[in-house]
Amino acid sequence: MTTGVPLAPRLAPRQVFLSRVARSALLASVMLVTTLAAGTLGYHAIESFDWLDAFHQSAMLLAGMGPVKNPESATGKLFDSFYALFCAVVLLGASGILFTPLIHRLLHRFHLEDAKPDK
């Protein structure tokens, strides 16, 4: 049975917030590791880079630093181009996912005063 008086809004408990942060960090990490692995395999298979060079090339593109070695084949150049574009999208997406719980909590904190019921 309710009394008709709205409850004052509250922030989610710290444990719930930390759980959301951990879940977001895990998802962002999985996205980045999967993209890095795909790039490493692609450079190794298409351009015959050794594993370390393929990993280095993939990591530099994923981090936004740019390519280290220039691909020789047309297929390698196409892969390099599309992988670089894909890395940009993944990096933006992973950043958004990672910071979403923090921004969400911050916005809720700012709006607690606005949402308090009038007496």
Backbone as JSON Lines, residues from 0, in Angstrom:
{"i":0,"aa":"M","n":[0.84,-1.17,0.0],"ca":[0.0,0.0,0.0],"c":[0.89,1.24,0.0]}
{"i":1,"aa":"T","n":[0.62,2.15,-0.89],"ca":[1.42,3.37,-0.97],"c":[0.68,4.52,-0.3]}
{"i":2,"aa":"T","n":[1.44,5.48,0.14],"ca":[0.85,6.64,0.83],"c":[0.59,7.79,-0.12]}
{"i":3,"aa":"G","n":[1.02,7.66,-1.36],"ca":[0.81,8.73,-2.32],"c":[1.93,9.76,-2.32]}
{"i":4,"aa":"V","n":[2.89,9.61,-1.39],"ca":[4.02,10.53,-1.33],"c":[5.15,9.93,-2.15]}
{"i":5,"aa":"P","n":[5.62,10.63,-3.17],"ca":[6.71,10.07,-3.98],"c":[8.0,9.99,-3.16]}
{"i":6,"aa":"L","n":[8.76,8.94,-3.42],"ca":[10.04,8.76,-2.74],"c":[11.08,9.68,-3.36]}
{"i":7,"aa":"A","n":[12.01,10.15,-2.54],"ca":[13.11,10.98,-3.04],"c":[14.05,10.1,-3.85]}
{"i":8,"aa":"P","n":[14.47,10.56,-5.01],"ca":[15.39,9.76,-5.83],"c":[16.75,9.65,-5.15]}
{"i":9,"aa":"R","n":[17.41,8.51,-5.4],"ca":[18.73,8.29,-4.84],"c":[19.65,7.75,-5.94]}
{"i":10,"aa":"L","n":[20.93,7.88,-5.69],"ca":[21.9,7.25,-6.58],"c":[21.91,5.75,-6.3]}
{"i":11,"aa":"A","n":[22.27,4.98,-7.29],"ca":[22.42,3.54,-7.08],"c":[23.52,3.31,-6.06]}
{"i":12,"aa":"P","n":[23.41,2.27,-5.26],"ca":[24.46,1.97,-4.28],"c":[25.82,1.77,-4.96]}
{"i":13,"aa":"R","n":[26.86,2.02,-4.21],"ca":[28.23,1.93,-4.74],"c":[28.51,0.56,-5.37]}
{"i":14,"aa":"Q","n":[28.03,-0.5,-4.76],"ca":[28.28,-1.85,-5.28],"c":[27.63,-2.04,-6.66]}
{"i":15,"aa":"V","n":[26.44,-1.51,-6.84],"ca":[25.75,-1.59,-8.13],"c":[26.53,-0.79,-9.17]}
{"i":16,"aa":"F","n":[26.98,0.41,-8.78],"ca":[27.75,1.25,-9.69],"c":[29.05,0.55,-10.11]}
{"i":17,"aa":"L","n":[29.77,-0.01,-9.14],"ca":[31.03,-0.7,-9.46],"c":[30.79,-1.93,-10.33]}
{"i":18,"aa":"S","n":[29.67,-2.59,-10.13],"ca":[29.32,-3.73,-10.98],"c":[29.1,-3.27,-12.42]}
{"i":19,"aa":"R","n":[28.45,-2.13,-12.58],"ca":[28.22,-1.59,-13.93],"c":[29.54,-1.18,-14.58]}
{"i":20,"aa":"V","n":[30.43,-0.59,-13.81],"ca":[31.75,-0.2,-14.34],"c":[32.53,-1.44,-14.77]}
{"i":21,"aa":"A","n":[32.51,-2.48,-13.94],"ca":[33.24,-3.7,-14.26],"c":[32.67,-4.36,-15.52]}
{"i":22,"aa":"R","n":[31.35,-4.4,-15.63],"ca":[30.72,-5.0,-16.8],"c":[31.07,-4.21,-18.07]}
{"i":23,"aa":"S","n":[31.07,-2.89,-17.98],"ca":[31.43,-2.06,-19.13],"c":[32.89,-2.23,-19.51]}
{"i":24,"aa":"A","n":[33.76,-2.29,-18.51],"ca":[35.19,-2.48,-18.77],"c":[35.44,-3.84,-19.42]}
{"i":25,"aa":"L","n":[34.72,-4.86,-18.98],"ca":[34.88,-6.18,-19.57],"c":[34.44,-6.19,-21.03]}
{"i":26,"aa":"L","n":[33.3,-5.58,-21.31],"ca":[32.8,-5.53,-22.69],"c":[33.75,-4.74,-23.59]}
{"i":27,"aa":"A","n":[34.24,-3.6,-23.11],"ca":[35.18,-2.79,-23.9],"c":[36.47,-3.57,-24.14]}
{"i":28,"aa":"S","n":[36.95,-4.27,-23.12],"ca":[38.18,-5.06,-23.27],"c":[38.01,-6.18,-24.27]}
{"i":29,"aa":"V","n":[36.87,-6.85,-24.23],"ca":[36.61,-7.94,-25.19],"c":[36.58,-7.38,-26.61]}
{"i":30,"aa":"M","n":[35.96,-6.23,-26.8],"ca":[35.92,-5.61,-28.12],"c":[37.34,-5.3,-28.62]}
{"i":31,"aa":"L","n":[38.16,-4.72,-27.76],"ca":[39.51,-4.34,-28.16],"c":[40.39,-5.55,-28.43]}
{"i":32,"aa":"V","n":[40.32,-6.55,-27.55],"ca":[41.16,-7.74,-27.73],"c":[40.74,-8.51,-28.99]}
{"i":33,"aa":"T","n":[39.45,-8.6,-29.24],"ca":[38.96,-9.28,-30.44],"c":[39.43,-8.56,-31.71]}
{"i":34,"aa":"T","n":[39.34,-7.24,-31.7],"ca":[39.79,-6.46,-32.86],"c":[41.3,-6.59,-33.05]}
{"i":35,"aa":"L","n":[42.04,-6.57,-31.97],"ca":[43.5,-6.73,-32.04],"c":[43.87,-8.11,-32.58]}
{"i":36,"aa":"A","n":[43.17,-9.13,-32.12],"ca":[43.44,-10.5,-32.59],"c":[43.1,-10.64,-34.08]}
{"i":37,"aa":"A","n":[41.98,-10.05,-34.5],"ca":[41.61,-10.13,-35.91],"c":[42.65,-9.42,-36.79]}
{"i":38,"aa":"G","n":[43.11,-8.27,-36.35],"ca":[44.12,-7.56,-37.12],"c":[45.43,-8.32,-37.18]}
{"i":39,"aa":"T","n":[45.83,-8.89,-36.07],"ca":[47.07,-9.66,-36.03],"c":[47.0,-10.85,-36.98]}
{"i":40,"aa":"L","n":[45.89,-11.57,-36.92],"ca":[45.71,-12.71,-37.83],"c":[45.66,-12.26,-39.28]}
{"i":41,"aa":"G","n":[44.98,-11.14,-39.54],"ca":[44.87,-10.63,-40.91],"c":[46.22,-10.24,-41.49]}
{"i":42,"aa":"Y","n":[46.99,-9.51,-40.74],"ca":[48.3,-9.1,-41.24],"c":[49.23,-10.3,-41.41]}
{"i":43,"aa":"H","n":[49.13,-11.26,-40.51],"ca":[49.97,-12.45,-40.62],"c":[49.59,-13.27,-41.85]}
{"i":44,"aa":"A","n":[48.29,-13.42,-42.08],"ca":[47.83,-14.26,-43.2],"c":[47.94,-13.54,-44.55]}
{"i":45,"aa":"I","n":[47.59,-12.27,-44.59],"ca":[47.52,-11.57,-45.88],"c":[48.87,-11.02,-46.31]}
{"i":46,"aa":"E","n":[49.58,-10.4,-45.39],"ca":[50.85,-9.75,-45.74],"c":[52.07,-10.55,-45.31]}
{"i":47,"aa":"S","n":[51.85,-11.69,-44.7],"ca":[52.94,-12.56,-44.22],"c":[53.87,-11.85,-43.24]}
{"i":48,"aa":"F","n":[53.33,-10.92,-42.46],"ca":[54.12,-10.31,-41.39],"c":[54.37,-11.39,-40.34]}
{"i":49,"aa":"D","n":[55.54,-11.36,-39.69],"ca":[55.71,-12.3,-38.58],"c":[54.76,-11.88,-37.46]}
{"i":50,"aa":"W","n":[54.56,-12.75,-36.48],"ca":[53.53,-12.52,-35.47],"c":[53.74,-11.22,-34.7]}
{"i":51,"aa":"L","n":[54.96,-10.93,-34.35],"ca":[55.25,-9.71,-33.58],"c":[54.97,-8.46,-34.42]}
{"i":52,"aa":"D","n":[55.4,-8.47,-35.67],"ca":[55.13,-7.32,-36.54],"c":[53.64,-7.16,-36.81]}
{"i":53,"aa":"A","n":[52.93,-8.28,-36.98],"ca":[51.49,-8.22,-37.21],"c":[50.78,-7.65,-35.98]}
{"i":54,"aa":"F","n":[51.19,-8.09,-34.8],"ca":[50.6,-7.57,-33.57],"c":[50.92,-6.08,-33.42]}
{"i":55,"aa":"H","n":[52.16,-5.7,-33.71],"ca":[52.58,-4.3,-33.58],"c":[51.79,-3.41,-34.54]}
{"i":56,"aa":"Q","n":[51.65,-3.85,-35.78],"ca":[50.88,-3.08,-36.76],"c":[49.43,-2.92,-36.31]}
{"i":57,"aa":"S","n":[48.83,-4.01,-35.84],"ca":[47.44,-3.98,-35.38],"c":[47.27,-3.07,-34.18]}
{"i":58,"aa":"A","n":[48.19,-3.16,-33.24],"ca":[48.09,-2.34,-32.02],"c":[48.25,-0.86,-32.35]}
{"i":59,"aa":"M","n":[49.15,-0.53,-33.23],"ca":[49.36,0.88,-33.59],"c":[48.14,1.46,-34.31]}
{"i":60,"aa":"L","n":[47.52,0.68,-35.18],"ca":[46.32,1.16,-35.85],"c":[45.16,1.28,-34.87]}
{"i":61,"aa":"L","n":[45.03,0.31,-33.99],"ca":[43.94,0.34,-33.0],"c":[44.1,1.51,-32.04]}
{"i":62,"aa":"A","n":[45.32,1.86,-31.73],"ca":[45.58,2.98,-30.81],"c":[45.49,4.34,-31.52]}
{"i":63,"aa":"G","n":[45.36,4.32,-32.83],"ca":[45.26,5.57,-33.57],"c":[46.6,6.18,-33.93]}
{"i":64,"aa":"M","n":[47.66,5.43,-33.77],"ca":[49.0,5.95,-34.06],"c":[49.35,5.87,-35.54]}
{"i":65,"aa":"G","n":[48.69,4.99,-36.26],"ca":[48.97,4.85,-37.68],"c":[49.8,3.62,-37.97]}
{"i":66,"aa":"P","n":[49.93,3.28,-39.25],"ca":[50.66,2.06,-39.63],"c":[52.16,2.2,-39.41]}
{"i":67,"aa":"V","n":[52.79,1.05,-39.18],"ca":[54.23,1.0,-39.0],"c":[54.89,0.54,-40.3]}
{"i":68,"aa":"K","n":[54.35,-0.51,-40.9],"ca":[54.86,-1.04,-42.17],"c":[53.8,-0.82,-43.23]}
{"i":69,"aa":"N","n":[54.24,-0.55,-44.42],"ca":[53.31,-0.41,-45.53],"c":[53.09,-1.76,-46.19]}
{"i":70,"aa":"P","n":[51.83,-2.13,-46.4],"ca":[51.55,-3.4,-47.08],"c":[52.04,-3.36,-48.53]}
{"i":71,"aa":"E","n":[52.41,-4.51,-49.04],"ca":[52.94,-4.61,-50.41],"c":[51.86,-4.96,-51.42]}
{"i":72,"aa":"S","n":[50.97,-5.88,-51.07],"ca":[49.98,-6.37,-52.04],"c":[48.74,-5.49,-52.03]}
{"i":73,"aa":"A","n":[47.97,-5.59,-53.11],"ca":[46.71,-4.85,-53.19],"c":[45.73,-5.34,-52.12]}
{"i":74,"aa":"T","n":[45.7,-6.64,-51.89],"ca":[44.83,-7.2,-50.85],"c":[45.25,-6.68,-49.48]}
{"i":75,"aa":"G","n":[46.54,-6.62,-49.25],"ca":[47.05,-6.1,-47.98],"c":[46.7,-4.63,-47.78]}
{"i":76,"aa":"K","n":[46.77,-3.86,-48.86],"ca":[46.42,-2.44,-48.77],"c":[44.94,-2.26,-48.47]}
{"i":77,"aa":"L","n":[44.11,-3.08,-49.1],"ca":[42.67,-3.02,-48.81],"c":[42.39,-3.43,-47.37]}
{"i":78,"aa":"F","n":[43.02,-4.51,-46.92],"ca":[42.84,-4.94,-45.54],"c":[43.3,-3.85,-44.58]}
{"i":79,"aa":"D","n":[44.44,-3.25,-44.86],"ca":[44.99,-2.19,-44.02],"c":[44.02,-1.01,-43.93]}
{"i":80,"aa":"S","n":[43.44,-0.64,-45.05],"ca":[42.51,0.49,-45.09],"c":[41.24,0.2,-44.29]}
{"i":81,"aa":"F","n":[40.63,-0.95,-44.56],"ca":[39.38,-1.28,-43.87],"c":[39.61,-1.57,-42.39]}
{"i":82,"aa":"Y","n":[40.75,-2.17,-42.06],"ca":[41.06,-2.42,-40.65],"c":[41.26,-1.1,-39.91]}
{"i":83,"aa":"A","n":[41.91,-0.14,-40.53],"ca":[42.1,1.17,-39.88],"c":[40.76,1.85,-39.63]}
{"i":84,"aa":"L","n":[39.87,1.82,-40.62],"ca":[38.53,2.41,-40.43],"c":[37.75,1.68,-39.35]}
{"i":85,"aa":"F","n":[37.83,0.36,-39.35],"ca":[37.14,-0.44,-38.35],"c":[37.7,-0.15,-36.94]}
{"i":86,"aa":"C","n":[39.01,0.01,-36.85],"ca":[39.64,0.31,-35.56],"c":[39.13,1.63,-34.99]}
{"i":87,"aa":"A","n":[38.94,2.61,-35.85],"ca":[38.43,3.9,-35.38],"c":[37.04,3.75,-34.79]}
{"i":88,"aa":"V","n":[36.19,2.99,-35.45],"ca":[34.83,2.77,-34.96],"c":[34.85,1.98,-33.64]}
{"i":89,"aa":"V","n":[35.68,0.95,-33.58],"ca":[35.77,0.13,-32.36],"c":[36.31,0.96,-31.2]}
{"i":90,"aa":"L","n":[37.31,1.78,-31.45],"ca":[37.88,2.6,-30.39],"c":[36.86,3.59,-29.85]}
{"i":91,"aa":"L","n":[36.11,4.22,-30.72],"ca":[35.06,5.14,-30.28],"c":[33.96,4.4,-29.52]}
{"i":92,"aa":"G","n":[33.56,3.26,-30.03],"ca":[32.53,2.47,-29.36],"c":[32.98,1.96,-28.0]}
{"i":93,"aa":"A","n":[34.19,1.45,-27.92],"ca":[34.71,0.95,-26.65],"c":[34.86,2.07,-25.63]}
{"i":94,"aa":"S","n":[35.27,3.24,-26.09],"ca":[35.37,4.39,-25.18],"c":[34.0,4.78,-24.65]}
{"i":95,"aa":"G","n":[33.02,4.8,-25.52],"ca":[31.66,5.12,-25.1],"c":[31.13,4.12,-24.09]}
{"i":96,"aa":"I","n":[31.35,2.83,-24.36],"ca":[30.89,1.8,-23.43],"c":[31.61,1.91,-22.09]}
{"i":97,"aa":"L","n":[32.9,2.19,-22.13],"ca":[33.69,2.28,-20.9],"c":[33.25,3.45,-20.02]}
{"i":98,"aa":"F","n":[32.95,4.59,-20.63],"ca":[32.62,5.78,-19.85],"c":[31.13,5.94,-19.56]}
{"i":99,"aa":"T","n":[30.29,5.12,-20.16],"ca":[28.84,5.26,-19.96],"c":[28.42,5.21,-18.49]}
{"i":100,"aa":"P","n":[28.86,4.24,-17.69],"ca":[28.4,4.23,-16.29],"c":[28.87,5.45,-15.5]}
{"i":101,"aa":"L","n":[30.05,5.95,-15.81],"ca":[30.56,7.12,-15.1],"c":[29.75,8.37,-15.43]}
{"i":102,"aa":"I","n":[29.49,8.57,-16.71],"ca":[28.71,9.74,-17.14],"c":[27.27,9.62,-16.64]}
{"i":103,"aa":"H","n":[26.73,8.41,-16.69],"ca":[25.37,8.18,-16.21],"c":[25.24,8.55,-14.73]}
{"i":104,"aa":"R","n":[26.19,8.12,-13.94],"ca":[26.15,8.44,-12.5],"c":[26.32,9.94,-12.27]}
{"i":105,"aa":"L","n":[27.23,10.55,-13.02],"ca":[27.46,11.99,-12.88],"c":[26.2,12.78,-13.22]}
{"i":106,"aa":"L","n":[25.53,12.42,-14.3],"ca":[24.3,13.11,-14.68],"c":[23.2,12.9,-13.64]}
{"i":107,"aa":"H","n":[23.11,11.7,-13.1],"ca":[22.13,11.46,-12.04],"c":[22.43,12.31,-10.81]}
{"i":108,"aa":"R","n":[23.7,12.42,-10.47],"ca":[24.07,13.22,-9.3],"c":[23.68,14.69,-9.49]}
{"i":109,"aa":"F","n":[23.9,15.2,-10.69],"ca":[23.54,16.6,-10.95],"c":[22.03,16.83,-10.92]}
{"i":110,"aa":"H","n":[21.27,15.8,-11.26],"ca":[19.82,15.98,-11.37],"c":[19.06,15.53,-10.13]}
{"i":111,"aa":"L","n":[19.74,15.11,-9.09],"ca":[19.05,14.72,-7.87],"c":[18.27,15.87,-7.27]}
{"i":112,"aa":"E","n":[18.87,17.05,-7.29],"ca":[18.19,18.23,-6.73],"c":[16.93,18.56,-7.51]}
{"i":113,"aa":"D","n":[16.99,18.43,-8.83],"ca":[15.83,18.74,-9.67],"c":[14.69,17.75,-9.46]}
{"i":114,"aa":"A","n":[15.03,16.51,-9.12],"ca":[14.04,15.45,-9.04],"c":[13.42,15.29,-7.66]}
{"i":115,"aa":"K","n":[13.86,16.04,-6.66],"ca":[13.3,15.89,-5.32],"c":[11.85,16.34,-5.33]}
{"i":116,"aa":"P","n":[10.98,15.6,-4.68],"ca":[9.56,15.99,-4.66],"c":[9.34,17.24,-3.85]}
{"i":117,"aa":"D","n":[8.39,18.03,-4.29],"ca":[8.02,19.25,-3.55],"c":[7.22,18.87,-2.32]}
{"i":118,"aa":"K","n":[7.42,19.62,-1.27],"ca":[6.7,19.32,-0.01],"c":[5.42,20.09,0.07]}
